[in-house]
């Protein structure tokens, strides 16, 4: 049986032990009211008009991370929480327009029922009906209970005992009922309801499904003892991204826990572009995003009007906790750390720092929470699902003390989006053909290369499993650094195919580093690796790994971006 739609609830604070009526009456009038911890509607900014959404060619180049408080029309910025709903609506509109496609709004025709531990939701639009089912595990007792929506499994990849020990209901979200992991555009269940939105990425579709589950919970609230003001969502890896997008796009979710979301999740596209073998905008799974997002690949990422610190900021003022894992390079945890520090400034600005936290640790398998992180997850559950205000959620655990995260945001509040490294701006350029060229490399000519010359491995030269032995397999470049600091090593190269897009890199006596996935369209810049360089003499070796790659110029710079003409 379908229950009638509930009357709208007013936005509420989740301060369960906030105050008695008497204590509230006695509160000082000057005490500021903190922002709400959760809202009773999916999108509080739905009524705001869309911001300017320029074509790619008209977008400005912004190398550092965009200012989340700056209005999209360039008219200034506001850090007043009263303006956040409007600014949040702008970020959401840009995210949908340039990355994932529009998340469809709640249809008028939704029915739901609950029986035998299963919530069933029927969603009808454009004459088609999609059915969602979610298994629900309830604690003993009468409730109402806080609840976690876990991607695929009832608690995602988080330890179930953290939630069962706290009488938190568990709800499993089967994302395949909306869209498959590797969607076939136009042939997914959601496409039957919205046939005109074929370009929709999975990170618009899956959060839509989570929102419809929450609609169903609202419709059966008289039968199912779930506290709708205390909902969490969690998932890991691609499902960690899914949880982050779901929490960002539905303001009825009080707590978002994104576990190892990596590139396309917490990591910033811009920062990832300066790193090595990580998930970058041009190397992500495009079943998850709009195909048109590819226009921001490579150096063009600096034209993207937003970045993923702003995806996380969409969760504010609600609670967000991000878990990372340094054992997997692909997850781009250094980029995630920089992005997290940038996002943290939003919560800090609104005076709600305790609602944001992160913990990045290695030494454990992917999507398995080590014992050391259990108390951290539990603290966020205690505070934001159980209302235990004394729980300590001021968590910022990471292994990146030397990463200059502030350089990416130092320009905020100014009119000039410049990257400001703490070590100053220093650049050194080396021509590959001017180095010591091993016998397995050869020089060649191309007018589009710097100085008209480049080097390439001889026919048949390949060393995929390990760096070449001896000096024949390398280009050796000796150089001196005058100003010590953190330097990115960028290469101007031409990789004609995915079978000719990798090299071995060694600085001084360090271990050889395999740099794969250097794909370009013609000549372009790619980051090989970043190093902390001391003043004095250094040696850089670049060895062949796959045949066919063309290497032109090497740029060592404390500014980790491609030279401007290549944008």
Secondary structure, 3 states (H helix, E strand, C coil): CCCCCCCCCCCECCCCCCCCHHHHHHCCCCCCCCCCCECCCCCCCCCCCCCCCCCHHHCCCCCCCCCCCECCCCCCECCCHHHHHHHHHHHHHHHHHHHHCCCCCCCCEEEEEEECCEEEEEEEECCEEEEEEEEEECCCCCCCEEEEEEECCCCCCCCHHHHHCCCCEEEEECHHHCCCCCCCCCCCHHHHHCCCCCCCCHHHHHHHHHHHHHHHHHHCCCCCCEEEEEEEEEEECHHHHHHHHHHHHCCCCCEEEEECCCCCCCCCHHHHHCCCCCCCHHHCCCCCCCHHHHHHCHHHHHHCCCCHHHHHHCCCCCEEEEEECCCCHHHCHHHHHHHHHHHHHHHHHCCCHHHEEEEECCCCCCCCCCHHHHHHHHHHHHHHCCCCCCCCCCCEECCCCCCCHHHHCCCCCCCCCCCCCCCCCCEEEEEHHHCEECCCEEEEECCCCHHHEEEEECCCCCCCCCCCCCCCCEEEEEEEECCCEEEEEEEEEECCCCCCCCEEEEECCCCCEEECCCCCCCEEEEEEEEEEECCEEEEEEEEECCCCCEEEEEEEECCCCCCHHHC
